[in-house]
Amino acid sequence: MVDIAHEWGTDLAIGPGGDLQTVDGNGHVRQRILRRLLTNPGDYIWQINYGAGLAAFVGEAQPAGRVRAVVRDQLRLEPAVARSPEPRIQVSVSEPNAVCLDISYSGTESANPQSLSIKAGV
């Protein structure tokens, strides 16, 4: 599937032809995962339950188990992420104000394993 290229926290990019840049394949899946995990539940008004809201876990005591469960549940809802093999999720708290994720997954359109690291917080 093709989508507009938009990395979390950046502006839309202009493609080589002067129109909006697009993304597909593994980049598309990565973009969808980031959007889903970083969006706060309730912020997407067309789907109130969309999003994991990772930033809400920053500064909590012992959030690793809860974060892993929320991320696992959200990845199961993402149509672009393959169900088998199930994504592997590593959660660590690197500082009092940061939650780090290392996710290994496969997209539904490609069996090639991919990895994604996210650091939420300072």
OpenMM code with the backbone's topology and positions (N, CA, C; nanometers):
from openmm import Vec3, app, unit

residues = "MET VAL ASP ILE ALA HIS GLU TRP GLY THR ASP LEU ALA ILE GLY PRO GLY GLY ASP LEU GLN THR VAL ASP GLY ASN GLY HIS VAL ARG GLN ARG ILE LEU ARG ARG LEU LEU THR ASN PRO GLY ASP TYR ILE TRP GLN ILE ASN TYR GLY ALA GLY LEU ALA ALA PHE VAL GLY GLU ALA GLN PRO ALA GLY ARG VAL ARG ALA VAL VAL ARG ASP GLN LEU ARG LEU GLU PRO ALA VAL ALA ARG SER PRO GLU PRO ARG ILE GLN VAL SER VAL SER GLU PRO ASN ALA VAL CYS LEU ASP ILE SER TYR SER GLY THR GLU SER ALA ASN PRO GLN SER LEU SER ILE LYS ALA GLY VAL".split()
positions = [
    Vec3(0.0833, -0.1173, 0.0000),
    Vec3(0.0000, 0.0000, 0.0000),
    Vec3(0.0886, 0.1247, 0.0000),
    Vec3(0.0426, 0.2296, -0.0606),
    Vec3(0.1158, 0.3562, -0.0678),
    Vec3(0.0440, 0.4587, 0.0192),
    Vec3(0.1229, 0.5397, 0.0877),
    Vec3(0.0679, 0.6430, 0.1753),
    Vec3(0.1558, 0.7669, 0.1617),
    Vec3(0.1092, 0.8783, 0.2126),
    Vec3(0.1919, 0.9992, 0.2163),
    Vec3(0.3026, 0.9776, 0.3171),
    Vec3(0.4251, 1.0104, 0.2810),
    Vec3(0.5388, 0.9961, 0.3714),
    Vec3(0.5313, 1.1045, 0.4782),
    Vec3(0.5231, 1.0610, 0.6031),
    Vec3(0.5188, 1.1578, 0.7122),
    Vec3(0.5760, 1.0931, 0.8377),
    Vec3(0.6991, 1.1250, 0.8695),
    Vec3(0.7615, 1.0755, 0.9915),
    Vec3(0.7084, 1.1549, 1.1092),
    Vec3(0.6875, 1.0873, 1.2210),
    Vec3(0.6345, 1.1499, 1.3415),
    Vec3(0.7222, 1.2681, 1.3806),
    Vec3(0.6613, 1.3827, 1.4039),
    Vec3(0.7332, 1.5012, 1.4493),
    Vec3(0.8000, 1.5822, 1.3395),
    Vec3(0.7748, 1.5491, 1.2133),
    Vec3(0.8344, 1.6243, 1.1029),
    Vec3(0.7239, 1.6779, 1.0120),
    Vec3(0.7641, 1.7618, 0.9186),
    Vec3(0.6709, 1.8142, 0.8191),
    Vec3(0.6556, 1.7147, 0.7045),
    Vec3(0.5532, 1.7354, 0.6245),
    Vec3(0.5385, 1.6566, 0.5033),
    Vec3(0.6560, 1.6866, 0.4108),
    Vec3(0.6982, 1.5861, 0.3345),
    Vec3(0.8132, 1.6016, 0.2458),
    Vec3(0.7665, 1.6145, 0.1010),
    Vec3(0.8449, 1.6861, 0.0242),
    Vec3(0.8176, 1.7034, -0.1185),
    Vec3(0.8963, 1.5979, -0.1957),
    Vec3(0.8274, 1.5280, -0.2869),
    Vec3(0.8906, 1.4258, -0.3683),
    Vec3(0.9701, 1.4853, -0.4829),
    Vec3(1.0400, 1.4011, -0.5587),
    Vec3(1.1247, 1.4486, -0.6681),
    Vec3(1.0474, 1.5215, -0.7788),
    Vec3(0.9174, 1.4926, -0.7949),
    Vec3(0.8372, 1.5576, -0.8975),
    Vec3(0.7681, 1.6839, -0.8498),
    Vec3(0.7935, 1.7250, -0.7240),
    Vec3(0.7317, 1.8452, -0.6710),
    Vec3(0.6012, 1.8209, -0.5975),
    Vec3(0.5524, 1.6967, -0.5975),
    Vec3(0.4308, 1.6658, -0.5240),
    Vec3(0.4684, 1.6081, -0.3871),
    Vec3(0.3695, 1.5678, -0.3101),
    Vec3(0.3989, 1.5089, -0.1797),
    Vec3(0.4711, 1.3760, -0.1969),
    Vec3(0.5730, 1.3551, -0.1143),
    Vec3(0.6480, 1.2304, -0.1186),
    Vec3(0.5610, 1.1175, -0.0639),
    Vec3(0.5741, 0.9999, -0.1221),
    Vec3(0.4977, 0.8844, -0.0762),
    Vec3(0.5920, 0.7791, -0.0183),
    Vec3(0.5336, 0.6835, 0.0511),
    Vec3(0.6088, 0.5739, 0.1110),
    Vec3(0.5278, 0.4465, 0.0923),
    Vec3(0.5970, 0.3350, 0.0734),
    Vec3(0.5292, 0.2055, 0.0643),
    Vec3(0.6190, 0.0990, 0.1257),
    Vec3(0.5758, -0.0243, 0.1215),
    Vec3(0.6556, -0.1355, 0.1719),
    Vec3(0.6876, -0.1230, 0.3199),
    Vec3(0.8131, -0.1547, 0.3549),
    Vec3(0.8551, -0.1540, 0.4944),
    Vec3(0.8468, -0.0150, 0.5570),
    Vec3(0.8730, 0.0888, 0.4798),
    Vec3(0.8629, 0.2250, 0.5313),
    Vec3(0.7198, 0.2601, 0.5691),
    Vec3(0.6255, 0.2113, 0.4917),
    Vec3(0.4839, 0.2341, 0.5206),
    Vec3(0.4450, 0.1681, 0.6525),
    Vec3(0.4886, 0.0440, 0.6739),
    Vec3(0.4564, -0.0286, 0.7972),
    Vec3(0.5191, 0.0422, 0.9165),
    Vec3(0.6445, 0.0821, 0.9048),
    Vec3(0.7141, 0.1523, 1.0131),
    Vec3(0.6396, 0.2811, 1.0502),
    Vec3(0.6001, 0.3551, 0.9498),
    Vec3(0.5279, 0.4804, 0.9709),
    Vec3(0.3954, 0.4553, 1.0436),
    Vec3(0.3240, 0.3501, 1.0059),
    Vec3(0.1954, 0.3178, 1.0704),
    Vec3(0.2151, 0.2770, 1.2159),
    Vec3(0.3207, 0.1994, 1.2441),
    Vec3(0.3477, 0.1569, 1.3820),
    Vec3(0.3798, 0.2783, 1.4683),
    Vec3(0.4684, 0.3648, 1.4207),
    Vec3(0.5035, 0.4839, 1.4979),
    Vec3(0.3797, 0.5690, 1.5266),
    Vec3(0.2981, 0.5902, 1.4259),
    Vec3(0.1771, 0.6718, 1.4437),
    Vec3(0.0857, 0.6090, 1.5490),
    Vec3(0.0674, 0.4794, 1.5411),
    Vec3(-0.0221, 0.4106, 1.6346),
    Vec3(0.0320, 0.4155, 1.7775),
    Vec3(0.1613, 0.3922, 1.7956),
    Vec3(0.2177, 0.3862, 1.9303),
    Vec3(0.2323, 0.5229, 1.9958),
    Vec3(0.2520, 0.6271, 1.9168),
    Vec3(0.2743, 0.7592, 1.9735),
    Vec3(0.1471, 0.8441, 1.9843),
    Vec3(0.0392, 0.8014, 1.9188),
    Vec3(-0.0875, 0.8738, 1.9287),
    Vec3(-0.1555, 0.8411, 2.0615),
    Vec3(-0.2052, 0.9429, 2.1296),
    Vec3(-0.2769, 0.9228, 2.2555),
    Vec3(-0.4181, 0.8727, 2.2273),
    Vec3(-0.4658, 0.7738, 2.3054),
    Vec3(-0.6049, 0.7310, 2.2888),
    Vec3(-0.6982, 0.8513, 2.3056),
    Vec3(-0.7941, 0.8622, 2.2162),
    Vec3(-0.8891, 0.9725, 2.2207),
    Vec3(-0.8502, 1.0911, 2.1343),
    Vec3(-0.7251, 1.0985, 2.0904),
    Vec3(-0.6812, 1.2103, 2.0067),
    Vec3(-0.7267, 1.1979, 1.8614),
    Vec3(-0.7476, 1.0784, 1.8144),
    Vec3(-0.7928, 1.0558, 1.6774),
    Vec3(-0.9445, 1.0433, 1.6826),
    Vec3(-1.0152, 1.1503, 1.6505),
    Vec3(-1.1588, 1.1577, 1.6772),
    Vec3(-1.2433, 1.0582, 1.5972),
    Vec3(-1.1904, 1.0027, 1.4898),
    Vec3(-1.2668, 0.9076, 1.4105),
    Vec3(-1.2546, 0.7664, 1.4663),
    Vec3(-1.1533, 0.7420, 1.5475),
    Vec3(-1.1364, 0.6136, 1.6156),
    Vec3(-1.0863, 0.6436, 1.7566),
    Vec3(-1.1744, 0.6575, 1.8505),
    Vec3(-1.1412, 0.7001, 1.9860),
    Vec3(-1.0430, 0.6053, 2.0543),
    Vec3(-1.0472, 0.4756, 2.0254),
    Vec3(-0.9587, 0.3783, 2.0907),
    Vec3(-0.8255, 0.3603, 2.0198),
    Vec3(-0.8003, 0.4362, 1.9126),
    Vec3(-0.6757, 0.4242, 1.8366),
    Vec3(-0.5606, 0.4845, 1.9165),
    Vec3(-0.4496, 0.4147, 1.9232),
    Vec3(-0.3282, 0.4691, 1.9817),
    Vec3(-0.2915, 0.4101, 2.1163),
    Vec3(-0.1595, 0.4050, 2.1398),
    Vec3(-0.1062, 0.3507, 2.2650),
    Vec3(-0.0718, 0.4595, 2.3652),
    Vec3(-0.0423, 0.5806, 2.3174),
    Vec3(-0.0082, 0.6898, 2.4082),
    Vec3(0.1164, 0.6628, 2.4908),
    Vec3(0.2251, 0.6220, 2.4263),
    Vec3(0.3474, 0.5861, 2.4988),
    Vec3(0.3977, 0.6950, 2.5928),
    Vec3(0.3792, 0.8190, 2.5582),
    Vec3(0.4292, 0.9281, 2.6425),
    Vec3(0.3673, 0.9259, 2.7817),
    Vec3(0.2485, 0.8696, 2.7962),
    Vec3(0.1819, 0.8653, 2.9270),
    Vec3(0.2546, 0.7748, 3.0257),
    Vec3(0.3407, 0.6846, 2.9765),
    Vec3(0.4126, 0.5922, 3.0637),
    Vec3(0.5438, 0.6504, 3.1165),
    Vec3(0.5877, 0.7611, 3.0601),
    Vec3(0.7138, 0.8215, 3.1017),
    Vec3(0.7021, 0.8708, 3.2449),
    Vec3(0.7969, 0.8335, 3.3283),
    Vec3(0.7989, 0.8762, 3.4675),
    Vec3(0.7213, 0.7865, 3.5618),
    Vec3(0.6519, 0.6843, 3.5097),
    Vec3(0.5800, 0.5911, 3.5961),
    Vec3(0.6778, 0.4914, 3.6571),
    Vec3(0.6462, 0.4427, 3.7752),
    Vec3(0.7277, 0.3398, 3.8390),
    Vec3(0.6952, 0.2037, 3.7773),
    Vec3(0.7975, 0.1322, 3.7359),
    Vec3(0.7857, -0.0034, 3.6810),
    Vec3(0.6838, -0.0157, 3.5678),
    Vec3(0.6982, 0.0615, 3.4601),
    Vec3(0.5982, 0.0564, 3.3537),
    Vec3(0.6209, -0.0538, 3.2502),
    Vec3(0.7326, -0.1294, 3.2585),
    Vec3(0.7707, -0.2202, 3.1494),
    Vec3(0.6614, -0.3205, 3.1133),
    Vec3(0.6030, -0.3873, 3.2103),
    Vec3(0.4998, -0.4874, 3.1812),
    Vec3(0.3754, -0.4267, 3.1186),
    Vec3(0.3333, -0.3134, 3.1700),
    Vec3(0.2149, -0.2460, 3.1143),
    Vec3(0.2427, -0.1965, 2.9741),
    Vec3(0.3602, -0.1378, 2.9522),
    Vec3(0.3954, -0.0878, 2.8190),
    Vec3(0.3973, -0.2027, 2.7193),
    Vec3(0.4612, -0.3136, 2.7547),
    Vec3(0.4682, -0.4298, 2.6651),
    Vec3(0.3273, -0.4777, 2.6285),
    Vec3(0.2369, -0.4840, 2.7258),
    Vec3(0.1002, -0.5298, 2.6993),
    Vec3(0.0256, -0.4336, 2.6067),
    Vec3(0.0378, -0.3039, 2.6310),
    Vec3(-0.0298, -0.2048, 2.5469),
    Vec3(0.0254, -0.2090, 2.4044),
    Vec3(0.1578, -0.2158, 2.3896),
    Vec3(0.2196, -0.2207, 2.2569),
    Vec3(0.1768, -0.3477, 2.1842),
    Vec3(0.1795, -0.4617, 2.2528),
    Vec3(0.1375, -0.5881, 2.1911),
    Vec3(-0.0063, -0.5783, 2.1416),
    Vec3(-0.0954, -0.5252, 2.2253),
    Vec3(-0.2362, -0.5125, 2.1863),
    Vec3(-0.2530, -0.4187, 2.0669),
    Vec3(-0.1798, -0.3084, 2.0644),
    Vec3(-0.1910, -0.2130, 1.9531),
    Vec3(-0.1336, -0.2720, 1.8239),
    Vec3(-0.0234, -0.3478, 1.8327),
    Vec3(0.0332, -0.4100, 1.7127),
    Vec3(-0.0617, -0.5154, 1.6564),
    Vec3(-0.1365, -0.5819, 1.7419),
    Vec3(-0.2356, -0.6792, 1.6948),
    Vec3(-0.3497, -0.6113, 1.6195),
    Vec3(-0.3753, -0.4851, 1.6508),
    Vec3(-0.4811, -0.4098, 1.5827),
    Vec3(-0.4341, -0.3485, 1.4510),
    Vec3(-0.3032, -0.3452, 1.4288),
    Vec3(-0.2478, -0.2810, 1.3096),
    Vec3(-0.2495, -0.3790, 1.1922),
    Vec3(-0.3311, -0.3523, 1.0885),
    Vec3(-0.3434, -0.4449, 0.9757),
    Vec3(-0.2139, -0.4642, 0.8964),
    Vec3(-0.1214, -0.3703, 0.9027),
    Vec3(0.0027, -0.3802, 0.8257),
    Vec3(0.1068, -0.4696, 0.8917),
    Vec3(0.0847, -0.5097, 1.0177),
    Vec3(0.1801, -0.5939, 1.0906),
    Vec3(0.1318, -0.7388, 1.0858),
    Vec3(0.2224, -0.8293, 1.0453),
    Vec3(0.1887, -0.9712, 1.0358),
    Vec3(0.1623, -1.0304, 1.1740),
    Vec3(0.0666, -1.1202, 1.1819),
    Vec3(0.0346, -1.1880, 1.3080),
    Vec3(0.1354, -1.2975, 1.3397),
    Vec3(0.1928, -1.3563, 1.2338),
    Vec3(0.2890, -1.4643, 1.2519),
    Vec3(0.4095, -1.4386, 1.1623),
    Vec3(0.5291, -1.4356, 1.2164),
    Vec3(0.5600, -1.4530, 1.3574),
    Vec3(0.5139, -1.3307, 1.4380),
    Vec3(0.4777, -1.3573, 1.5626),
    Vec3(0.4308, -1.2495, 1.6496),
    Vec3(0.5452, -1.1524, 1.6767),
    Vec3(0.5169, -1.0230, 1.6765),
    Vec3(0.6213, -0.9241, 1.7048),
    Vec3(0.6857, -0.9481, 1.8422),
    Vec3(0.8165, -0.9270, 1.8487),
    Vec3(0.8888, -0.9347, 1.9762),
    Vec3(0.9074, -0.7929, 2.0277),
    Vec3(0.8791, -0.7731, 2.1549),
    Vec3(0.8813, -0.6395, 2.2141),
    Vec3(0.9708, -0.6407, 2.3368),
    Vec3(1.0752, -0.5594, 2.3352),
    Vec3(1.1645, -0.5413, 2.4493),
    Vec3(1.1402, -0.4017, 2.5044),
    Vec3(1.1166, -0.3917, 2.6345),
    Vec3(1.0920, -0.2627, 2.6988),
    Vec3(1.1970, -0.2417, 2.8064),
    Vec3(1.2543, -0.1220, 2.8092),
    Vec3(1.3482, -0.0876, 2.9162),
    Vec3(1.3250, 0.0576, 2.9573),
    Vec3(1.3586, 0.0847, 3.0815),
    Vec3(1.3520, 0.2215, 3.1328),
    Vec3(1.4966, 0.2651, 3.1480),
    Vec3(1.5431, 0.3481, 3.0545),
    Vec3(1.6843, 0.3852, 3.0521),
    Vec3(1.7175, 0.4971, 3.1496),
    Vec3(1.6216, 0.5764, 3.1798),
    Vec3(1.6383, 0.6893, 3.2713),
    Vec3(1.5052, 0.7036, 3.3445),
    Vec3(1.5015, 0.7823, 3.4498),
    Vec3(1.3722, 0.8001, 3.5164),
    Vec3(1.2657, 0.8605, 3.4247),
    Vec3(1.3066, 0.9318, 3.3224),
    Vec3(1.2098, 0.9993, 3.2363),
    Vec3(1.2118, 0.9485, 3.0926),
    Vec3(1.2447, 0.8207, 3.0711),
    Vec3(1.2456, 0.7671, 2.9352),
    Vec3(1.2072, 0.6194, 2.9348),
    Vec3(1.1234, 0.5829, 2.8382),
    Vec3(1.0865, 0.4443, 2.8152),
    Vec3(1.1367, 0.4088, 2.6757),
    Vec3(1.2146, 0.3010, 2.6658),
    Vec3(1.2725, 0.2598, 2.5374),
    Vec3(1.2102, 0.1288, 2.4921),
    Vec3(1.1785, 0.1217, 2.3630),
    Vec3(1.1202, 0.0020, 2.3026),
    Vec3(1.2087, -0.0455, 2.1889),
    Vec3(1.2282, -0.1742, 2.1805),
    Vec3(1.2891, -0.2383, 2.0643),
    Vec3(1.1892, -0.3421, 2.0163),
    Vec3(1.1403, -0.3228, 1.8940),
    Vec3(1.0357, -0.4089, 1.8398),
    Vec3(1.0885, -0.4772, 1.7139),
    Vec3(1.0713, -0.6084, 1.7063),
    Vec3(1.1013, -0.6848, 1.5852),
    Vec3(0.9685, -0.7363, 1.5319),
    Vec3(0.9431, -0.7151, 1.4037),
    Vec3(0.8134, -0.7498, 1.3455),
    Vec3(0.8298, -0.7783, 1.1975),
    Vec3(0.7264, -0.8316, 1.1370),
    Vec3(0.7183, -0.8489, 0.9920),
    Vec3(0.5917, -0.7809, 0.9439),
    Vec3(0.5982, -0.7243, 0.8243),
    Vec3(0.4797, -0.6645, 0.7648),
    Vec3(0.3980, -0.7705, 0.6938),
    Vec3(0.2726, -0.7405, 0.6660),
    Vec3(0.1866, -0.8372, 0.5980),
    Vec3(0.2227, -0.8519, 0.4509),
    Vec3(0.2852, -0.7495, 0.3917),
    Vec3(0.3206, -0.7552, 0.2504),
    Vec3(0.4597, -0.8112, 0.2267),
    Vec3(0.5411, -0.8202, 0.3313),
    Vec3(0.6774, -0.8686, 0.3179),
    Vec3(0.7122, -0.9534, 0.4386),
    Vec3(0.7701, -1.0691, 0.4150),
    Vec3(0.8068, -1.1583, 0.5254),
    Vec3(0.9412, -1.1208, 0.5871),
    Vec3(1.0071, -1.0189, 0.5312),
    Vec3(1.1369, -0.9789, 0.5838),
    Vec3(1.1220, -0.9200, 0.7229),
    Vec3(1.1965, -0.9729, 0.8207),
    Vec3(1.1894, -0.9166, 0.9556),
    Vec3(1.2419, -0.7730, 0.9570),
    Vec3(1.1752, -0.6891, 1.0350),
    Vec3(1.2128, -0.5488, 1.0492),
    Vec3(1.2310, -0.5194, 1.1971),
    Vec3(1.3013, -0.4115, 1.2267),
    Vec3(1.3153, -0.3705, 1.3665),
    Vec3(1.2909, -0.2212, 1.3777),
    Vec3(1.2460, -0.1822, 1.4952),
    Vec3(1.2135, -0.0426, 1.5213),
    Vec3(1.2483, -0.0139, 1.6668),
    Vec3(1.3210, 0.0952, 1.6893),
    Vec3(1.3530, 0.1388, 1.8248),
    Vec3(1.2867, 0.2729, 1.8492),
    Vec3(1.2239, 0.2858, 1.9657),
    Vec3(1.1552, 0.4097, 2.0023),
    Vec3(1.1989, 0.4480, 2.1425),
    Vec3(1.2285, 0.5745, 2.1616),
    Vec3(1.2570, 0.6260, 2.2958),
    Vec3(1.1555, 0.7356, 2.3237),
    Vec3(1.0704, 0.7117, 2.4215),
    Vec3(0.9690, 0.8083, 2.4586),
    Vec3(1.0154, 0.8800, 2.5850),
    Vec3(1.0121, 1.0091, 2.5833),
    Vec3(1.0555, 1.0885, 2.6972),
    Vec3(1.1838, 1.1624, 2.6671),
    Vec3(1.2488, 1.2107, 2.7722),
    Vec3(1.3707, 1.2916, 2.7578),
    Vec3(1.4867, 1.2051, 2.7193),
] * unit.nanometer
topology = app.Topology()
chain = topology.addChain("A")
for resn in residues:
    res = topology.addResidue(resn, chain)
    for name in ("N", "CA", "C"):
        topology.addAtom(name, app.Element.getBySymbol(name[0]), res)
